[in-house]
């Protein structure tokens, strides 16, 4: 068998339009120029963070709430006070400063609903910064 090219029309060489590629190249060039001029140099970044932390140093410490299971009941402990209900916890937390937030630590033996009610009491008291801390 012999294969030969027929008398078909000659193919024109494919010509890629470079206008689109030039546009993409210039857009990337502009992006990298703008992003490097707007970024803070890394050697100045750590100094800026140190200055900010010195200016905003606060004497407030976050509240520490413990949820404990004692004898089949749940006890909420804030500082030295032990509270037996979610309402008592909410009332006590609403009287304390809220800027620093609250840490919540739940005992392993405490039920899940107790942790959820403590979180809800903190939220109802007006705390926006809630942090769940695992027991040691």
ZIFENHU-V864508 format. One record per residue. N is the residue number from 0. RES is the residue in one letter. PHI is phi in degrees with one decimal (* if undefined). PSI is psi in degrees with one decimal (* if undefined). NEAR is the number of other ideal C-beta (glycine too) atoms within 10 Angstrom. Layout:
n=N res=RES phi=PHI psi=PSI near=NEAR
n=N res=RES phi=PHI psi=PSI near=NEAR
//
This chain:
n=0 res=X phi=* psi=138.7 near=2
n=1 res=X phi=-125.7 psi=122.0 near=3
n=2 res=X phi=-100.9 psi=129.2 near=5
n=3 res=X phi=-131.6 psi=153.0 near=5
n=4 res=X phi=-71.1 psi=130.8 near=6
n=5 res=X phi=-78.9 psi=-171.8 near=5
n=6 res=X phi=-92.6 psi=47.6 near=6
n=7 res=X phi=-80.3 psi=165.9 near=6
n=8 res=X phi=-66.0 psi=141.3 near=5
n=9 res=X phi=-69.6 psi=139.5 near=6
n=10 res=X phi=-81.2 psi=139.7 near=6
n=11 res=X phi=-83.7 psi=145.8 near=6
n=12 res=X phi=-65.0 psi=141.6 near=4
n=13 res=X phi=-73.8 psi=130.8 near=5
n=14 res=X phi=-117.5 psi=116.8 near=6
n=15 res=X phi=-83.9 psi=132.4 near=7
n=16 res=X phi=-73.9 psi=123.9 near=7
n=17 res=X phi=-90.8 psi=-6.9 near=9
n=18 res=X phi=-63.0 psi=-43.3 near=8
n=19 res=X phi=-64.4 psi=-39.0 near=9
n=20 res=X phi=-68.7 psi=-35.3 near=10
n=21 res=X phi=-66.0 psi=-40.7 near=10
n=22 res=X phi=-61.8 psi=-44.4 near=10
n=23 res=X phi=-63.7 psi=-41.3 near=10
n=24 res=X phi=-60.6 psi=-45.6 near=11
n=25 res=X phi=-69.6 psi=-35.1 near=10
n=26 res=X phi=-65.2 psi=-41.5 near=10
n=27 res=X phi=-64.5 psi=-39.8 near=10
n=28 res=X phi=-61.8 psi=-45.9 near=10
n=29 res=X phi=-63.5 psi=-41.5 near=10
n=30 res=X phi=-59.6 psi=-48.3 near=10
n=31 res=X phi=-68.3 psi=-34.4 near=10
n=32 res=X phi=-66.5 psi=-45.7 near=10
n=33 res=X phi=-67.4 psi=-41.9 near=10
n=34 res=X phi=-67.9 psi=-31.8 near=9
n=35 res=X phi=-77.6 psi=-29.3 near=9
n=36 res=X phi=-80.2 psi=-25.1 near=7
n=37 res=X phi=-88.8 psi=-18.6 near=7
n=38 res=X phi=-76.3 psi=140.9 near=9
n=39 res=X phi=-77.0 psi=131.3 near=8
n=40 res=X phi=-59.9 psi=143.6 near=7
n=41 res=X phi=-65.9 psi=-29.9 near=7
n=42 res=X phi=-70.6 psi=-23.3 near=7
n=43 res=X phi=-89.6 psi=-16.4 near=9
n=44 res=X phi=-66.9 psi=-45.3 near=11
n=45 res=X phi=-65.2 psi=-36.2 near=9
n=46 res=X phi=-67.0 psi=-38.4 near=9
n=47 res=X phi=-65.7 psi=-37.8 near=10
n=48 res=X phi=-67.7 psi=-38.5 near=10
n=49 res=X phi=-64.3 psi=-41.5 near=10
n=50 res=X phi=-64.9 psi=-40.7 near=10
n=51 res=X phi=-65.8 psi=-40.2 near=10
n=52 res=X phi=-69.7 psi=-32.3 near=9
n=53 res=X phi=-70.8 psi=-37.3 near=8
n=54 res=X phi=-72.2 psi=-36.5 near=7
n=55 res=X phi=-101.3 psi=21.6 near=7
n=56 res=X phi=-65.0 psi=130.7 near=7
n=57 res=X phi=-119.1 psi=144.5 near=8
n=58 res=X phi=-84.6 psi=-7.7 near=5
n=59 res=X phi=-75.7 psi=139.4 near=11
n=60 res=X phi=-115.2 psi=147.4 near=10
n=61 res=X phi=-66.9 psi=151.7 near=19
n=62 res=X phi=-73.3 psi=147.9 near=20
n=63 res=X phi=-120.0 psi=113.5 near=14
n=64 res=X phi=-110.9 psi=128.0 near=25
n=65 res=X phi=-111.7 psi=137.3 near=19
n=66 res=X phi=-110.2 psi=116.5 near=23
n=67 res=X phi=-121.1 psi=146.4 near=17
n=68 res=X phi=-102.4 psi=117.7 near=15
n=69 res=X phi=-129.5 psi=112.1 near=13
n=70 res=X phi=60.1 psi=40.0 near=5
n=71 res=X phi=85.7 psi=-4.6 near=5
n=72 res=X phi=-119.1 psi=168.9 near=9
n=73 res=X phi=-109.3 psi=135.5 near=22
n=74 res=X phi=-123.3 psi=131.9 near=17
n=75 res=X phi=-100.3 psi=127.1 near=25
n=76 res=X phi=-118.3 psi=121.4 near=17
n=77 res=X phi=-124.0 psi=114.1 near=18
n=78 res=X phi=63.7 psi=-121.4 near=11
n=79 res=X phi=-100.9 psi=-0.9 near=5
n=80 res=X phi=-94.4 psi=137.7 near=10
n=81 res=X phi=-110.0 psi=129.2 near=13
n=82 res=X phi=-119.5 psi=146.4 near=20
n=83 res=X phi=-102.4 psi=-10.0 near=12
n=84 res=X phi=-137.8 psi=163.4 near=13
n=85 res=X phi=-67.3 psi=-36.2 near=18
n=86 res=X phi=-65.2 psi=-41.4 near=12
n=87 res=X phi=-63.6 psi=-39.4 near=15
n=88 res=X phi=-64.5 psi=-43.3 near=24
n=89 res=X phi=-63.5 psi=-42.8 near=20
n=90 res=X phi=-63.6 psi=-42.4 near=14
n=91 res=X phi=-66.4 psi=-44.3 near=18
n=92 res=X phi=-68.2 psi=-28.8 near=23
n=93 res=X phi=-69.5 psi=-20.2 near=14
n=94 res=X phi=-87.3 psi=-12.3 near=7
n=95 res=X phi=-95.7 psi=158.3 near=16
n=96 res=X phi=-64.6 psi=141.4 near=12
n=97 res=X phi=-107.5 psi=-8.0 near=17
n=98 res=X phi=-64.5 psi=-37.0 near=10
n=99 res=X phi=-81.1 psi=-17.5 near=15
n=100 res=X phi=92.9 psi=-168.7 near=16
n=101 res=X phi=-141.4 psi=141.4 near=23
n=102 res=X phi=-104.4 psi=134.4 near=17
n=103 res=X phi=-118.5 psi=122.0 near=21
n=104 res=X phi=-119.4 psi=125.3 near=19
n=105 res=X phi=-112.5 psi=130.9 near=23
n=106 res=X phi=-66.8 psi=151.3 near=17
n=107 res=X phi=-63.3 psi=-30.3 near=7
n=108 res=X phi=-84.0 psi=-11.0 near=11
n=109 res=X phi=-74.7 psi=142.1 near=20
n=110 res=X phi=-72.5 psi=162.0 near=13
n=111 res=X phi=-65.3 psi=-36.1 near=8
n=112 res=X phi=-63.2 psi=-28.2 near=10
n=113 res=X phi=-69.2 psi=-40.7 near=20
n=114 res=X phi=-65.1 psi=-41.2 near=17
n=115 res=X phi=-65.8 psi=-39.1 near=13
n=116 res=X phi=-69.6 psi=-33.5 near=19
n=117 res=X phi=-67.3 psi=-41.7 near=28
n=118 res=X phi=-61.7 psi=-41.3 near=18
n=119 res=X phi=-66.6 psi=-38.7 near=13
n=120 res=X phi=-63.9 psi=-40.0 near=25
n=121 res=X phi=-64.8 psi=-41.8 near=25
n=122 res=X phi=-66.2 psi=-42.5 near=14
n=123 res=X phi=-66.4 psi=-28.6 near=15
n=124 res=X phi=-76.6 psi=-11.1 near=18
n=125 res=X phi=106.5 psi=10.9 near=11
n=126 res=X phi=-80.9 psi=132.8 near=24
n=127 res=X phi=-102.9 psi=-27.1 near=10
n=128 res=X phi=-99.9 psi=99.8 near=12
n=129 res=X phi=-112.7 psi=127.0 near=15
n=130 res=X phi=-125.6 psi=126.3 near=13
n=131 res=X phi=-90.3 psi=123.1 near=11
n=132 res=X phi=-111.2 psi=131.7 near=13
n=133 res=X phi=-78.2 psi=146.2 near=7
n=134 res=X phi=-68.2 psi=152.7 near=11
n=135 res=X phi=-76.8 psi=* near=4
//
